[in-house]
Amino acid sequence: MSIIQIRKKLRILVILNAFLFLEKTKDRINKRSIIGEDWYNMVHSVLIVDDEADIRNLISDCLQDEEYETRIASTDLQAFSMLDEVVPTVVILDIWLQGSELDGLGILEIIKRKYPYLPVIMISGHGNIETAVNALKMGAYDYIEKPFTEDKLLIIVKRACEAAKLQKENAELRMYSHEAYKIVGNSTAINILKQSILKIAPTSSRVLITGQHGSGKKLVAKLIHEKSKRKDHPFIVFNAAGMSEEKAYLELFGEESKNIFSTPRKVGVLELANNGTLFIDEVTDLPLNIQSKILNFLQSHSFTRNGGKSAIKLDVRIVSSTSKDLKEETAKGRFREDLFYRLNVIQIQVPSLFAHKEDIQVISEFFLKYFHDFGGFPLRQLSADAVIALQNYSWPGNIRQLRNVIEWVLIMHNNNSEKLITSNMLPPELINTGNNNSSFVEINENYGNNTYEMIDLPLREAREMFEKQYLSKQLIRFDHNITKMSTAIGMERSALHRKLKTLGVTTDEE
């Protein structure tokens, strides 16, 4: 073969390869027109459950070509194990499964009960109309009869993902409307806070909310708005922390456009909150000059935009918050005294989490359910030792820190098959702290300048020491609420009173 002939053959091969590449690209573009371009920028996972290896692999290859992540299972046990590890975006489930204890419909029933927002596409080569109807009634997203085309499968999977996303977003909106904007807990401190909100909300008075970082000041402000006559109007949040004077002025009051060629007019948060509520978070961080501007607005109910000429009249309720001591800030000249009295018409103190630690269990359960419903985590429960560890911790970051801890545990122990969260699963800083020292050798009984540990005492004295220490800790745990304490430790209330009196343990009820 001559060099010329070789070159001709090479050119033909190059042309053929280019043609094949163009055909594949064209096919890819056609699929993108079917699926949608944005779809290729997202990662979705699909669990495929089918007893036939060829079908499983065929569907998996098809989806992987479209950049889905796939996992495969052939039985109910494998499917549930994979669901417990990671909840997928979509499940493709065969109705007839050989070698599986449950068939597809049985698996579907459990999936919809545990993961209500997870779309399940049923497939079958031996189905009938009745089977399809039953599957749809049980909550299946769709039903596909084998054999099916690749395009049909891709379109249905894509629509299932979109439907699940919308359903989840709607559920989150409903939760934010009803669940997220509520205060969780039944302690005395929390009940007082709830009652204060109900009394204050219907008025038009300005409110100053005080409390530690992460204690829920923003939630209280939102509830005041939601229960007021302004609830159908805007609730605008302005966080003053770390903001420069120029930036704070621009964000609060806005700016007029300098000319037709410049940037458009900026509307400030004060104007956006007209007829509604403006929540100024960490108001003590506002620069002094901005404090003066706000004071002028509170006196006149009007302001002028930066670069503007005419005054703008507004009706805005101001709710502010601080984690600092306002009287101390005023005394040191960092906060205007006249503005303090303007904002502090009504003051609400939000308790720290440690001040109502008896609510920690119910708050933790609220977060566990939230992350189950909207984070795809399995629904877990706290063991008794985990509850005690959480209640003994000081919580400098308050409820925000507790929420982060619950999320951390669910992420770090997501592959743990145990449904109970035990104390050893909690972050190390919660366990290795002096606040959680549960050793029973704490009460020092001085006998002739010698400290005896419980192990050195006679049985009767050691038992009394144990009971005294145990009941003292339980009193702290339940904030001296004898009724709750008696229920928790399984002891009748009157008998508990007698035991406390015998041991010399004083309570707030005495």
C-alpha positions in Angstrom: 0.0 0.0 0.0 1.4 3.4 -1.0 1.8 6.4 1.2 -0.9 8.2 -0.7 -3.4 5.3 -0.1 -2.5 5.3 3.6 -3.1 9.0 3.8 -6.5 8.6 2.1 -7.6 5.9 4.5 -6.5 8.0 7.5 -8.5 11.0 6.1 -11.6 8.7 5.8 -11.2 7.5 9.4 -10.9 11.1 10.7 -14.0 12.1 8.8 -15.9 9.0 10.1 -14.9 9.8 13.7 -15.9 13.4 13.3 -19.3 12.3 11.9 -19.8 10.0 14.8 -18.8 12.7 17.3 -21.3 15.1 15.6 -24.1 12.5 15.7 -23.5 11.9 19.4 -23.3 15.7 20.1 -26.6 16.1 18.1 -28.2 13.4 20.1 -26.9 15.0 23.3 -28.3 18.4 22.3 -31.7 16.8 21.4 -31.8 15.2 24.9 -30.9 18.5 26.5 -33.8 20.1 24.6 -36.0 17.4 26.1 -34.5 17.5 29.6 -33.6 21.2 29.9 -30.2 22.8 29.9 -30.3 23.7 33.6 -30.9 20.1 34.5 -27.3 19.3 33.6 -26.0 21.7 36.2 -27.7 19.8 39.0 -26.8 16.5 40.6 -29.7 14.0 41.3 -29.5 10.5 42.7 -31.7 7.6 41.7 -32.2 4.3 43.5 -33.1 1.5 41.1 -34.8 -1.5 42.6 -35.3 -4.5 40.2 -34.6 -8.2 40.5 -33.3 -8.5 36.9 -29.6 -7.5 36.7 -29.8 -6.6 33.0 -32.7 -4.2 33.6 -31.0 -2.6 36.7 -27.8 -2.0 34.8 -29.5 -0.8 31.6 -31.5 1.8 33.5 -28.4 2.8 35.6 -26.3 3.2 32.4 -29.0 5.3 30.8 -29.3 7.6 33.8 -25.5 7.9 34.3 -25.2 9.0 30.7 -27.4 12.0 31.7 -25.2 12.7 34.8 -27.5 11.2 37.4 -25.9 9.4 40.3 -27.3 5.9 40.6 -27.5 3.0 43.1 -29.0 -0.4 42.5 -30.8 -3.0 44.7 -32.5 -6.3 44.0 -34.5 -6.9 47.2 -36.5 -5.0 49.9 -33.7 -5.4 52.4 -31.1 -3.9 50.1 -33.5 -1.1 49.2 -34.3 -0.1 52.8 -30.6 -0.3 53.7 -29.7 2.1 51.0 -32.6 4.4 51.9 -31.3 4.5 55.5 -27.8 5.5 54.3 -28.8 8.3 51.9 -32.3 9.3 50.7 -32.2 9.6 46.9 -34.0 12.1 44.7 -36.1 9.5 43.0 -36.7 5.7 43.4 -37.4 3.5 40.3 -39.1 0.4 41.7 -40.1 -2.8 40.0 -43.5 -4.3 41.1 -42.4 -8.0 40.9 -39.3 -8.8 42.9 -38.1 -12.4 43.0 -36.2 -13.3 46.2 -37.6 -10.4 48.1 -39.9 -10.7 51.1 -41.9 -7.6 50.0 -43.0 -6.9 46.5 -42.8 -3.4 44.9 -46.2 -2.3 46.3 -45.2 -3.4 49.8 -41.9 -1.4 49.5 -43.9 1.5 48.1 -46.2 1.6 51.1 -43.3 1.8 53.6 -41.4 4.4 51.5 -44.4 6.7 51.3 -44.9 6.4 55.1 -41.3 7.1 56.0 -40.4 9.5 53.2 -43.6 11.2 52.0 -41.9 13.6 49.6 -39.8 11.0 47.8 -41.2 10.3 44.3 -41.4 6.6 43.4 -41.7 5.5 39.7 -43.1 2.0 39.4 -42.1 -0.2 36.5 -43.4 -3.7 35.5 -43.4 -6.0 32.5 -46.3 -8.1 33.9 -48.6 -5.4 35.2 -52.2 -4.6 34.4 -54.5 -1.5 34.8 -55.6 -2.6 38.2 -52.0 -2.8 39.4 -51.1 0.6 38.0 -54.2 2.2 39.6 -53.3 0.7 43.0 -49.7 1.9 42.7 -50.9 5.5 42.0 -53.4 5.4 44.8 -50.7 4.4 47.2 -48.7 7.5 46.3 -46.5 6.4 43.3 -45.5 9.3 41.1 -46.0 7.4 37.9 -46.2 3.9 36.4 -44.2 2.7 33.4 -44.8 -0.6 31.6 -41.8 -2.5 30.2 -40.4 -2.2 27.6 -40.0 1.6 27.6 -37.9 4.0 25.6 -34.9 5.8 27.0 -36.5 9.2 26.3 -39.7 8.3 28.1 -37.7 7.2 31.2 -35.6 10.4 31.2 -38.6 12.7 30.9 -40.5 11.0 33.7 -37.5 10.9 36.0 -36.9 14.6 35.4 -40.5 15.5 36.1 -40.5 13.4 39.2 -37.5 15.4 40.5 -39.2 18.7 39.7 -42.4 17.6 41.4 -40.6 16.5 44.5 -38.7 19.8 44.7 -41.9 21.8 44.4 -43.7 19.6 47.0 -40.8 20.0 49.4 -40.7 23.8 48.9 -44.4 24.0 49.5 -44.1 21.9 52.6 -41.3 24.2 53.8 -43.4 27.3 53.2 -46.2 25.7 55.2 -43.8 24.9 58.0 -42.4 28.4 58.0 -45.9 29.7 58.1 -47.1 27.6 61.0 -44.3 25.5 62.6 -41.0 27.5 62.3 -42.7 30.7 63.6 -43.6 29.2 67.0 -41.8 29.0 70.2 -41.2 25.4 71.3 -41.4 24.6 75.0 -43.6 24.4 78.1 -41.4 25.7 80.8 -42.5 28.6 83.1 -40.0 31.0 81.4 -41.3 30.1 77.9 -44.9 30.3 78.9 -44.3 33.8 80.3 -42.6 34.8 77.0 -45.6 33.5 74.9 -48.0 35.4 77.1 -46.0 38.6 76.7 -46.0 38.3 72.9 -49.8 37.9 72.9 -50.2 41.0 75.0 -47.7 43.1 73.1 -48.4 42.1 69.5 -51.8 43.8 68.9 -50.5 47.2 70.0 -48.5 49.6 67.9 -45.9 50.3 70.6 -42.2 50.0 69.9 -40.6 46.9 71.4 -37.0 46.2 72.6 -36.1 42.5 72.7 -33.1 41.6 74.8 -31.3 38.3 75.2 -28.2 36.4 74.4 -26.9 35.5 70.9 -28.9 32.6 69.4 -31.7 32.7 72.0 -34.5 33.5 69.4 -34.9 37.3 69.4 -35.6 37.3 65.7 -38.3 34.7 66.1 -39.9 36.7 68.9 -39.9 39.8 66.6 -41.5 37.8 63.8 -44.2 36.4 66.1 -45.0 39.9 67.3 -45.5 40.9 63.6 -47.5 37.8 62.7 -49.9 38.4 65.6 -50.3 42.1 65.0 -52.7 44.1 62.8 -49.7 44.6 60.4 -49.4 40.8 59.6 -50.5 41.3 56.0 -47.8 43.9 55.4 -44.0 43.5 55.2 -41.7 42.2 57.9 -38.2 43.5 57.1 -35.1 42.5 58.9 -32.1 44.9 59.2 -29.0 43.6 60.9 -26.8 46.4 62.1 -23.9 44.3 63.3 -20.6 45.3 61.8 -22.1 47.9 59.4 -20.3 51.1 58.6 -22.0 54.4 58.9 -22.2 55.0 55.1 -23.5 51.5 54.5 -26.0 51.7 57.3 -27.4 55.0 56.1 -27.7 53.7 52.5 -29.5 50.5 53.6 -31.9 52.2 56.0 -32.9 55.3 54.1 -32.0 54.6 50.5 -30.6 56.9 47.8 -32.0 59.0 45.0 -30.7 58.6 41.5 -28.2 61.3 40.7 -29.2 61.6 37.0 -30.8 59.5 34.3 -27.6 57.9 33.3 -26.6 56.8 36.8 -27.8 53.7 38.8 -31.5 53.7 39.6 -32.9 54.9 42.9 -32.3 52.6 45.9 -35.2 52.1 48.2 -34.1 51.6 51.9 -35.5 49.0 54.3 -37.3 51.7 56.2 -39.4 52.5 53.2 -39.8 48.8 52.2 -41.4 48.2 55.7 -44.1 50.9 55.3 -47.3 49.8 57.0 -45.5 46.8 58.4 -42.7 46.1 60.8 -38.9 46.9 60.7 -36.8 44.7 62.9 -33.5 46.2 63.7 -31.3 43.4 65.0 -28.4 44.3 67.3 -29.4 48.0 67.3 -26.6 48.9 69.7 -24.1 48.3 66.8 -25.5 51.3 64.9 -23.1 54.2 64.5 -24.0 57.3 66.6 -24.8 59.5 63.6 -27.2 56.8 62.3 -28.8 56.6 65.8 -29.6 60.3 65.5 -31.2 59.8 62.1 -33.4 57.0 63.4 -34.3 59.2 66.4 -35.4 62.0 64.0 -37.5 59.5 62.1 -39.2 58.3 65.3 -40.1 61.8 66.2 -41.4 63.0 62.8 -42.3 59.6 61.1 -40.7 60.9 58.0 -37.2 61.0 56.3 -35.5 62.2 53.2 -33.5 59.8 51.0 -29.8 60.5 50.4 -29.7 63.1 47.6 -33.5 63.6 47.8 -35.4 66.8 48.4 -38.8 65.9 49.6 -39.7 64.2 52.9 -41.3 60.8 52.8 -44.0 60.0 55.4 -44.1 56.4 56.6 -46.1 54.3 59.1 -43.6 51.7 60.4 -43.5 49.8 63.7 -40.0 49.5 65.0 -39.0 46.4 66.8 -35.3 46.2 67.9 -33.1 43.8 69.6 -29.7 43.6 71.4 -27.6 41.1 73.1 -25.7 43.8 75.1 -26.6 45.7 78.2 -28.2 48.8 76.8 -27.9 50.8 80.1 -24.2 50.1 80.2 -23.8 51.0 76.5 -25.7 54.3 77.2 -23.6 55.0 80.3 -20.4 54.6 78.2 -21.7 56.9 75.5 -22.0 54.2 72.8 -25.7 54.4 72.6 -28.0 57.5 72.7 -30.0 57.7 75.9 -32.9 59.5 74.2 -33.0 56.8 71.5 -33.0 54.1 74.2 -36.1 55.6 75.8 -37.8 55.9 72.4 -37.1 52.2 71.5 -37.7 50.8 75.0 -41.4 51.5 75.2 -41.9 47.8 75.9 -39.1 45.4 76.7 -39.1 41.6 76.3 -36.4 39.5 77.8 -35.8 36.2 75.9 -34.4 33.6 78.3 -31.2 31.8 77.6 -31.6 28.1 76.7 -29.9 27.1 80.0 -32.6 29.1 81.9 -35.3 26.7 80.5 -33.2 23.6 80.0 -36.2 21.4 80.8 -37.4 22.3 77.3 -34.2 21.0 75.6 -35.7 17.6 74.9 -38.8 18.9 73.2 -36.8 21.5 71.2 -34.3 18.8 70.1 -37.2 16.5 69.0 -38.6 19.5 67.0 -35.3 19.8 65.2 -35.0 16.0 64.6 -38.4 16.0 62.9 -37.5 19.1 60.9 -34.3 17.6 59.6 -36.2 14.4 58.8 -38.9 16.2 56.9 -36.7 18.6 55.0 -33.2 17.2 55.2 -33.9 13.6 54.2 -32.4 12.2 57.4 -34.0 9.2 59.1 -36.2 10.1 62.1 -34.1 9.6 65.2 -34.8 9.8 68.9 -32.7 10.9 71.9 -31.7 8.3 74.5 -32.2 9.2 78.2 -28.4 9.7 78.7 -28.2 12.0 75.7 -31.1 14.1 77.0 -29.3 14.5 80.4 -26.0 15.4 78.7 -27.8 18.1 76.6 -29.5 19.4 79.7 -26.3 19.6 81.7 -24.5 21.6 79.1 -24.3 25.4 79.5 -25.3 26.3 75.8 -23.4 29.6 75.3 -24.8 29.7 71.7 -28.4 28.9 72.9 -31.0 27.5 70.6 -29.0 28.2 67.5 -26.1 26.1 68.9 -28.6 23.3 69.8 -29.9 23.3 66.3 -26.3 23.0 64.9 -25.5 20.2 67.3 -28.6 18.2 66.2 -27.7 18.7 62.6 -24.0 17.7 63.3 -25.1 14.5 65.0 -27.4 13.5 62.1 -24.6 14.2 59.5 -21.8 12.5 61.4 -23.9 9.4 62.4 -26.0 9.2 59.3 -24.8 5.7 58.5 -25.5 4.5 62.0 -28.4 2.0 61.9 -29.3 2.7 65.5 -32.4 4.8 65.8 -31.4 6.2 69.3 -28.9 9.0 69.6 -26.8 8.3 72.6 -24.6 10.6 74.6 -21.4 9.3 73.0 -22.6 10.4 69.6 -22.7 14.1 70.8 -19.9 16.5 69.9 -16.9 16.1 72.2 -17.2 19.7 73.6 -20.6 18.7 75.1 -19.2 15.6 76.8 -15.8 16.7 77.9 -16.9 19.7 80.0 -17.1 20.4 83.6 -20.8 21.1 83.2 -21.4 17.4 82.4 -19.5 15.9 85.3 -21.9 13.3 86.4 -19.6 11.5 88.9 -21.4 10.7 92.1 -18.3 11.5 94.1 -19.1 15.2 94.2 -20.6 15.9 97.6 -17.7 16.3 100.0 -18.7 15.2 103.5 -16.0 16.4 105.8 -15.1 14.0 108.6 -12.2 15.4 110.7 -10.7 17.3 107.7 -10.8 14.1 105.6 -12.9 13.8 102.4 -14.4 10.3 102.0 -15.5 8.9 98.6 -18.7 7.0 98.4 -16.7 3.7 98.0 -15.4 4.1 101.6 -18.8 4.6 103.2 -21.1 2.0 104.7 -23.9 0.9 102.3 -26.7 3.0 104.0 -24.6 6.2 104.0 -23.5 5.6 100.4 -27.1 5.0 99.3 -28.2 8.3 101.0 -25.4 10.2 99.3 -26.3 8.7 95.9 -30.0 9.5 96.4 -29.3 13.0 97.6 -27.0 13.8 94.7 -29.3 12.1 92.1 -32.4 14.0 93.3 -30.5 17.3 93.5 -29.5 16.9 89.9 -33.0 16.0 88.9 -34.3 19.2 90.7 -31.9 21.3 88.6 -32.8 19.4 85.4 -36.6 20.1 85.9 -36.2 23.6 87.3 -37.7 22.4 90.7 -40.9 21.3 89.0 -41.8 18.4 91.3 -44.6 17.2 89.1 -42.5 16.8 86.0 -39.6 15.4 88.1 -41.8 12.7 89.7 -43.1 11.6 86.3 -39.6 11.4 84.9 -38.1 9.3 87.6 -41.2 7.2 88.1 -41.9 8.2 91.7 -45.2 9.3 93.2 -45.3 13.0 94.0 -46.1 12.7 97.7 -43.5 10.0 98.1 -40.9 12.2 96.4 -41.7 15.1 98.7 -41.1 12.8 101.7 -37.8 11.5 100.3 -36.5 15.0 99.6 -37.5 16.1 103.1 -35.8 13.1 104.7 -32.6 13.7 102.7 -32.6 17.4 103.5 -32.9 18.5 99.9 -34.7 21.8 99.7 -36.9 22.8 96.8 -38.4 26.1 95.6 -41.8 24.9 96.8 -40.8 25.0 100.4 
